[in-house]
């Protein structure tokens, strides 16, 4: 599942509207809508705010690319 879908699913599980999530995270409603619709990718700062509000943890993994 893509990150945008994960965040949207979590938001819906919590019963939080896009508008309220934007308010809680201190980001624009357009940002939330664009991200959830797959039209944009959030900056790391925005992603951190969203995950904190939704009670999620960001986990980074680095993959080695074989030539």
Buried (B, 14 or more C-beta within 10 A) or exposed (E): EEBBEEBBEBBEEEEBEBEBBBEBBEBEBEBBBBBBEEEBEBEEEBBEBBBEBBEEEEEEEEEEEEE
